[in-house]
Amino acid sequence: MLRFLVSSFILVASNFSAQAKGDCDISGIWNHSDKPAKLLIDLNKAEATVYSHDNDMKAVGLVVLKALKPAPHTSLWDAQMYSAENDAFVDVQIMSKDCNQLNVVYQGDEVLSLVR
C-alpha cells in the first residue's frame, strides 16, 4: 500500500510539474534580452540561476529567481527576485508569451525579459 501511495505521489507530482502551465515548459536555458547572459530555470529546485554571463563570470551560479510556483492564471508563475534597492527578495510575477518569452514583473513594471 505504501509503495502504491509513493508511486501515485511521484506520478501526480511529475504530471503536475510538466502540465502545470499547459503545453509550455519553462524549464531550461533562457537568454537575457538585454545582456550577454543566460539563465537556467530548474522547476525541480523552483529557481532560476545564472547559467552564463559574458560580462560577469562571477555571476554564474547566482540565484536570480527563487520559490517559483504556478499561479492560478495559466500563463503566470509566482516567484521571488533579488532587489538590490530593497536588499531583499521581492515577490514578482512571471508571464509567458507563446512559450518563447518570459517577462518578469514587479509592482506592474517589467524588470526582466527572457527569450528562447
Wavefront OBJ file of the C-alpha trace (Angstrom):
o trace
v 0.000 0.000 0.000
v 2.794 2.399 0.922
v 4.571 1.654 -2.367
v 1.333 2.449 -4.229
v 0.928 5.781 -2.404
v 4.542 6.791 -3.062
v 4.268 5.783 -6.728
v 0.999 7.683 -7.050
v 2.514 10.786 -5.457
v 5.524 10.701 -7.789
v 3.283 10.267 -10.810
v 0.979 13.119 -9.775
v 3.892 15.412 -8.910
v 5.709 14.816 -12.191
v 2.477 15.173 -14.144
v 1.700 18.437 -12.324
v 5.192 19.770 -12.955
v 5.065 19.037 -16.686
v 1.485 20.148 -17.252
v 1.035 22.917 -14.700
v 1.221 25.545 -17.394
v -0.386 23.651 -20.248
v 1.962 22.967 -23.135
v 4.624 25.479 -22.019
v 7.548 24.035 -20.131
v 9.561 26.995 -18.882
v 12.401 24.846 -17.567
v 15.716 25.049 -19.367
v 18.076 27.741 -20.613
v 16.781 31.226 -21.437
v 18.624 34.187 -22.979
v 18.584 37.528 -21.192
v 17.086 40.032 -23.630
v 19.400 42.936 -22.685
v 22.658 41.296 -21.617
v 25.003 38.592 -22.935
v 23.757 36.241 -20.236
v 21.730 33.044 -19.947
v 19.574 31.805 -17.085
v 18.777 28.203 -16.237
v 15.269 27.597 -14.908
v 15.074 24.434 -12.828
v 11.495 23.708 -11.782
v 12.616 20.810 -9.592
v 14.579 23.310 -7.492
v 11.956 26.046 -8.076
v 14.646 28.541 -9.065
v 16.474 30.276 -11.893
v 20.246 30.691 -11.763
v 22.795 32.459 -13.947
v 23.983 29.813 -16.425
v 26.482 32.042 -18.240
v 27.356 35.749 -18.339
v 29.922 37.097 -20.807
v 30.374 40.373 -18.874
v 30.467 38.945 -15.344
v 31.773 35.401 -14.901
v 31.419 35.745 -11.101
v 27.639 35.857 -11.554
v 27.481 32.263 -12.834
v 25.515 30.146 -10.372
v 23.825 33.049 -8.589
v 20.123 32.608 -7.869
v 18.073 35.188 -9.769
v 14.595 33.812 -9.085
v 13.539 31.520 -6.260
v 10.338 29.974 -4.938
v 8.970 29.526 -8.482
v 5.436 28.172 -8.419
v 2.456 28.146 -10.769
v -0.077 30.907 -10.236
v -3.816 30.414 -10.760
v -3.710 32.065 -14.214
v -2.475 29.658 -16.908
v 0.285 31.914 -18.232
v 1.556 33.130 -14.858
v 4.131 31.964 -12.354
v 4.875 33.489 -8.962
v 8.443 33.821 -7.704
v 10.821 35.953 -5.695
v 13.623 38.003 -7.255
v 16.510 39.744 -5.531
v 16.144 43.522 -5.410
v 19.355 45.464 -4.766
v 17.251 48.544 -3.999
v 15.438 46.682 -1.197
v 18.414 44.427 -0.326
v 15.949 41.537 -0.185
v 13.999 39.136 -2.322
v 10.694 40.613 -3.518
v 7.567 38.992 -4.928
v 7.356 39.003 -8.724
v 5.119 37.520 -11.385
v 6.387 35.731 -14.483
v 4.263 35.879 -17.618
v 4.889 33.615 -20.578
v 4.246 34.685 -24.143
v 3.837 31.816 -26.623
v 6.348 29.634 -24.713
v 9.290 31.569 -26.184
v 9.337 34.671 -23.998
v 9.117 35.254 -20.258
v 8.526 38.652 -18.711
v 9.229 39.180 -15.015
v 7.035 41.881 -13.486
v 7.497 43.689 -10.170
v 4.755 46.046 -8.972
v 3.382 46.323 -12.514
v 6.722 47.092 -14.184
v 8.670 44.669 -16.362
v 12.078 44.184 -14.757
v 13.425 41.265 -16.789
v 12.690 39.698 -20.159
v 13.939 36.268 -21.218
v 13.722 34.666 -24.657
v 14.450 31.215 -26.065
l 1 2 3 4 5 6 7 8 9 10 11 12 13 14 15 16 17 18 19 20 21 22 23 24 25 26 27 28 29 30 31 32 33 34 35 36 37 38 39 40 41 42 43 44 45 46 47 48 49 50 51 52 53 54 55 56 57 58 59 60 61 62 63 64 65 66 67 68 69 70 71 72 73 74 75 76 77 78 79 80 81 82 83 84 85 86 87 88 89 90 91 92 93 94 95 96 97 98 99 100 101 102 103 104 105 106 107 108 109 110 111 112 113 114 115 116
